[in-house]
């Protein structure tokens, strides 16, 4: 039985992980082929993004069948083998369940369009007002959140792409269908579930225009969301110790996340929030560029870490996923200090209170894609906004720069296994271009270098298992006003951990007094892990550019 507080989850985007069939698309057998690599890294759970039957309008997050594997990725036999082979190596599979919406290709939606009242009630259909949608709510992918259906004379709600129709969780039959899906996969041996945008499932009883924003205040952490989650978990037995559950929470609050994850509530084991990944959004707009607000980043981390600890909640902590740019390109330096800054960012997250998540290639220091033309992009959101931004009058060169920094495709380029053709991902033309820097950034190179980012991650994962202060300790912010260093302290069972991370390309000297220690007390702390260039003296610690260190004092 695994302790999720000591565990580490590795996210796999199968489409870009490893192609074994020569069709340019990654597959389940590609994951199985690389299990020994993942075992070497030391992770406990493998979160696979959706590979169910889908028209792939949103790269699998538009599910047309929750029970069958898209032939693009393999067969049920392939999956059964992957489950067994992973279990044999002490790793569990975590499935990505998209229950806020289905694809409009799902049989439920098809039957709704045919006029079957029972299935129309599986979704949210509403009449418009004199030729305009029921409300002015906006889709998160741009444009109206409502799509008109000529045959029915009604609109359906889609908070995301128009091919992703929102499910009506008010309908008990929908909730029963969802429980049935979970029980099916649980019986198959799946050890974890990640719930996509799960805090958006509860919509208001009455739909009205939003005169303040895009509509999200009416459905984010909606009126019955906690009730629905408690019911789902209770009826499926998902709160069992060895099943790990995590909710993706869009625009949520600490108050709600404590409710979602406090063990007394019996909802989820942990949740993702994304506030720290909006610190470079100008006025909260993803598609407006500005430098990272470092002091804002620190404040968010400190507030969430302290708040969740006080409320008995649990965070999933991370920098990267399939929807975010590469962290080393975004918050570090992906050229001169790529190696150092990748290790520094890892240190900042892996010392925190919460379960760390690693996204494929993060352990190699993979960077943003570096695309230069619209034809290279595949992401539906990026292509939507390419048109929207151009139509708004923004210069095309600036639009390309925005996409270069913001596109979800930055994290979706193929995993870089080697310096060979297509980075060892495929023998065919890949579904999305391989990053050109694979000749120098790849798994083969990392595995041969004892000082690589890979082995640094391996050690961080191991330290969480070895030291209870990392998995169980509280959280105390330190150096809150420092403009270059993010730092915190954690205490548990007589152990004290101090984490110092330099987010700049200049050296920083931290005196013992800065972290509320005497010089004598500082000497009692040993270095648990550090990246390049750490210098300790009698009076303090010198952090090199993008330097990082974990210090521990044991009883």
N, C-alpha and C positions, 0 to 999 in steps of 0.2 A: 504494500500500500504506500503510495507516494504522498508526501506532505507538500501541498501546493505552495506553501510559503518558502520551501527550500528548492522548489522546482524552477526550471527554465523552459520556456516554450519557444520553438523555432517555427516561424511561419514560412510555408512553402506556397508559391504561386505556380501550380503545376504546369501551366501553359508555358512558362519561361524557365522551368527548372532543368529538365533533361529530356530530350527526344530520343526514344529508342526505335521508333518505327520509320524514321526518315521522311516524315511529312512536314517537318518544320515547326511542329507544335509539341511541347512537353507532354508527358503522359505519366500514368501511375507506375508503370514499370521503370520509368526513369527515376522515380522516387525510391523504389525498392533497390535499384542498382546503387544508389548513393547512401544507403542506410549505414554502412560502416563508417563513412565520412562523418555522418551526423552523430553516430555513437562516439566517435573519437572526440568530437567537439564537446560532448557531455550533456546534451539536452535531454529532457525528459518526455516532452510531448511534441508532436508534429502537427501543427495546425495547417490543414490544407484548405485553401480557398476553393469555392464551389467548382465541382467537376460533374455536376448532375446535368441531365438533358437540358439544353438551353440553345436559343438562337444566337447567343453570344453578342447581343447588342450592348451589354455592359459587362463583357468578359466573365460571364457565368453568374453574375448577381441578378440575372433575369432567369429564374428557374422555371422550366416548363414541366418538370416531373421530379418530385423529391425522392423517388424510389429507384430511379435508374441512372446509370452512368452514361454520360455522353460518349458515344463511340469514338469521338475525337481523342478521349483520354484513356480508353481501354474498356475492359469488361469487368463483370462482377468477380470473375475468377482472378483477374489481376488484383482487384481490391482485396479479396480474401487473402491472397498471398502476401500483400503488403501489410495487412493487419497482423498476420501471423509472424512474418519476418521482423516487423518492428517490435512486437511483444517479446520475441525471442531475444532481442537486444535490450530489453528493459525500457522500451519507449512505447507510449500510447498515442493513438491517432485522435486528433481533435477535428471535428467537422464544422464547417462554416454554414450555419443555418440562416437562410434569408426568409423571415416570416412576416416582415412588414408588407411585402408585396410578392406577387408572382409575375412571371412573364405573361404577356397577353397571348402567348401561344399555349399556355396551360389549358388543359381540357376544361377546368372549372370556368375559365374566362370565355372559352369558345362556346360552352353551353349557355353562359349568361347572354352572349350576343345572339344566340339562337332564340332567345326569349324565355328560357327556363327560369321562372321566378326564384326557385330555390337557389340557383347558382348566381343570379343577380345579387342576391343577398349575401353572397360570399365577398362581394366588393362594395365599393362606395359609389353608387350612382345617384346623381341629383339632377333635377331640371335646372336649366339656366334662367336668366332674368332678361327677357326681351333681347334674345340673341347674344347675350354675354354670359360667361361662365358663372357658376353659383357664387364664387367668391373671387377676390383679387389675389389669392395666394399664389406664390411663385414656386416653381419647381426648383430643386437644388441644382439642377443641371441647366437652368435658365428657361425663361418663358413661363407661361401659365402652368399651374399644377393640375389643370383640368383639360381633358380631351373629349371632344364631342363625338358621339356615336349616332350617325345619321339614322340607322335602322330603329334605334330605341328613342330617339329624340331627347337623349339625356347625355350628361357628361359623367365621366368617371375620374376619380381622384388618382393622381400619380405624383407623389412627392419627389420622385426621381425622373427617369426617362419616361416618355409616353408609352413605351413598351413594357413598363413596370407598374402594373395596376395595384394600388394599395388594397390589402385585405381588410375586411370588416370584422374586427375582433369582438365587436358587440354581439356577433352571431355565435351562439354556443357551438354550432356545427363546425364553424371554422376552427375554434379552439380545440375541438375534439379531433379534427383532421391533423392538426399540428402535433397534438400529443401522440397520435398514432404514428406519425413520421419518426418522432424521437424514440419511441419504444422499439420501433423496427430496427433503427441503427444501433441503439443501445444493446439490443439482443445480438447484433452482429459483432459486438466486441469493441465498439467505439468508446474511448475513455474520456472524451472531452467534447464540449460543444461551445462554439463561439456564436453568439446571436447578433446578427447584423442589425444596426440601427434599432435595437429592440426598445429603446425608450420612446419611439415614435408610434408605437402600435395602437395607443389609445387616443382616439379622436374625440372631439367634443360632441355632445348630443345635438347641438345647434351650430350650423356653419355660418359664420359671418365674415364680412370684410375685415381686413387688418389695416387700420389707418396709421399704424406705427411701424410696420415692417412687412416681412414676406409671408406671414401667417404662422411662423414656427412657434410663437408664444402660445398658440391655441392647442398644439398637439405635442410639443416637447415635454417629456415627463407627464404625459396626459392624465386625465382624471381617474382612470381605472388601471393604470399600468402596473402598479404594485399588486393589485388584486389579481390581475391576469398572470403575472409571473409566479406568484405564490401558488395559484391553482395549477399552472403548468408543471411546476417543480414537484408539488405534492403528488399529483396524479401520475407522474412518470418516475418518481423515486430518484430524481436527479441530484438530490442533496446528499446522496450517499458519499462517503468519504473519498472513494477512489474515482469519482467522476468530477472532472474539473469543468466549471462553467464560467464563461466570461461574457459580459454584455458590452457591445459597442454603444456608447452613449453620446449622442449628438447634442451639443450645446447644453449640457446638463449642469447640475449644481452639486456641491459637496453634500448638502442636505439630502438630496435624492440618492446620491451614490452611497451614502451611509446606509440608507434604507435598503438599497439594492443588495448590499454586501455584508451588512452586520449579520453574524451567524444566527442571532435571535429571530431575524426576519425570515430566514429560510427561503431566500430568493435566488441569489447568484453567489458564487465564490468570490468574484472580483469583477471590476469593470474598467473599461478604457474611457478616459476623457481626453479631449483634444485641445484644451485651452492653451497648453504650452506650445502647440504647433500653429498658433495664430499670431505669434508675437512679431511676425514680419508682414502681417496683413495691414495695409494702410486703411484706417477707419473700419477695420473688421472685414475688408473686402479681399478675398483670396487673390483676385485678379488685378490688384493694385500693388505695386512693389514698394517696399521700403526696407532699410536695414533692420536687422534683428534688434528688438528692444530688449537688451540683455537684462537690465534691471527689472523689466516687466516679466521676463522669463524666470528670473530668480524668485520674484514675489509669488508667481503662480505655483512653482514647485514647492516653495516653503508653505504656502497657504494650504495647498491640497495635501501635502504630506502630513502636516501638523493636524489639519482638520479631520482627515480620515483616521488618523491614529487616535485622536481624542474620541471620535464617534464609534470606534471599533469596526470601521469599514476596511476594505482591502482594495488596493490599486493594482491594475496591470500597468507596469512601467515600461516605456518604450520611446524610441526616437522615430523608428521607421515602420512602414507597412506598404501595402500595395497601392495605397492612395496618396502617399506622401513622397516628396522629393527625397533624394538620398541625404542623410543627416550630415555626412562629412562635407558635402558640397554646400549645404545650407547653413550649418552652425560651426563648421570647422574650416579647414583650408585644404582643398582637394588637390593642391599642386605641391608647393614646397613642404608643407607640414602635414601631408595627408596621413601618414602613418601615426604621427604623434597625436593629431587631433582626433583621429578615429578611436584611438585608445583612450584619450581623455573623455570623449563623449560616452564611451562604454563605462568608464569608471563612475561617471556622474550618475548614470542610471542604475548600474548593478549594485551600488552600495545602498540604494534607497529601500524604503519600506514598501514592499509590493513584489509581485511576481514579474521578473523581467522577460520581455519578449524580444527575440532577435528575428529580423527579416532576412531572407536569403540574400547572401552576398554582403550583408553588413559586416560579417566576421572577416571579410576580405578587404574591406574598405572600398567597396564599389562606389562609383560616383554617378552623378547625373548623366543623362544620355548624350547631351551635346548635339542634339538634332538642329539642323539648319534650314529645313524646308517643311512645309505643311504635309507633304506626301509621306514623310517619315512617321508621322503620328498615327496612332491607332485608337486612342482613347476617345470615347464618345463625348465625355465632358470637355476635353481639350478642343475637340473639333467644333463643338457647340460654341465655345467661348472664342475660338479663333474668328468665327463669323460675327459674333456679338460685338467683340472688341473692334473689329474692322469697321462694322456698321456704325459704331459710336464715334468714329472719326479719328481714332488713334492711329498714328503712323505705323505702317506695316512692320518696320524694323523694330519698333517698340513692342508690337504685338508678339513678334517672334521671341524677343527677350523675355517677355512675361511667360510665354509658354515654356521657354528653355528653363526657367526657374521653377515654374509651378506645375507643369504637367504631371499627371499620374503615370505617364509613360516613363518618367525618370526611374521609377522603381520596377518597371516591367520589362526592361531589356533583359535578354537571356543571361542566366547564371554563367559566370566566367570560370569554367573548369580548367582551361589550359590556354596556352598562347597559340594554339593551332587554329585551323579553319573554324570559323563561327564559335570560337572559344570552347570548342569541345561540346557545345550544346546540341548540335544537329549536323547531320551530313547533307541536309537539304537547305533550301532557302528558308531562313527562320521567319516566323510570322511577324516579327518585329526586328529591326536591325540590332545587331550586336554592337555594344560600345567599342569604339576603336581602341580604347586603352587596355583591352583584354590581353594584349601582348606583354604588358608589364604587371597588370593586376589580375591575378587568377589563383585558383585553389592550388594548383601544382606548385606554383612559386611560393605560396604561403606555407604549405606543408613542409617544404624543404628549408625554410628559414625559421630557426628556433626563436627568433625575436619578432616574428610576424604578428599581425593583428589577430590572426586565427588563434594562436597559442595564448595570446593575452586574454581573449574571450574565454578560452578553455579554462584558464586559471580563475577568472572571475566567477564562472559557473561553479567551479569546485569550491571556492571560498564560501559561497552561500550555503553549501551543504555542510561545510566544516564548522562554521562559526554561527552560533545561535544569535549573536548580536545583530548579524546581517538579516537573518530571517525573522527574528522576533522583536528586535529593539524598537524603542520609540523613535521620535524624530525631533531634533532641536536645530533650528537655523543658526548658523554662525556667519560672521563677516557679511552681514546683510547689506551694509552700505558700500562694500568694496565694488568698484566698477569693472573689475577684470576677473575676479575669482568667485566661483559658486562653491559654497562649502556648507557642510552640516555635520552634526554629531549624533551618534546613536548609542544608547546605553541599554544593557540587559545583563542580568545575572552577574554583575561585577565586572563585565567587559565594557570598554568604551571604544567606539570606532569614530575616527575623524576622517572625513573625505574632503580633499581640497582639489579643485579643478580650475585651471587657468584657461579662459576662453579667448585669449589674445595671443598675438605673435610677438609679444615682448615678455621679458622675464619679470616675475613678480616675487618679492620677498615678503614672507609672512612671519612676523615676529611672534614669539610664544605668547606675549601679552595680547596680541590681536585675537587669538583664539582662547583667551581667558585662562592661560596656563602660565605657571612660573617656568623659568628656564630649566629648573630641576625636574619639574613634572614632565616637561616635553621629552627629556632624556629617557623617561620610563615607557615611552611609546615606541614600539617597533614598526618598521615599514612592512606592511602586509603585501602590498603590490604598488608598483610605480611604473610610469612609462619613462621615456628617455630623459636623461638630464636632470634628475633630482639631486639637489645638494642639501644636506642637513648640516647645520652648525650648532654651536652651543646656544645661540640666541634665537634661532628660527629655521625656516625652511625656504629654500629658493626653488621656485617653480620655473622651469624652462618654458619657452614658448609652447603653448598648449600642453603644459605639464600637468600631471595628475598623480595623486598619491592617496592611498588608504593607510592610515595609521591605527594601530590597536594597542590598547593597554589592557593587559589581562590581570586577573586578581592575583 
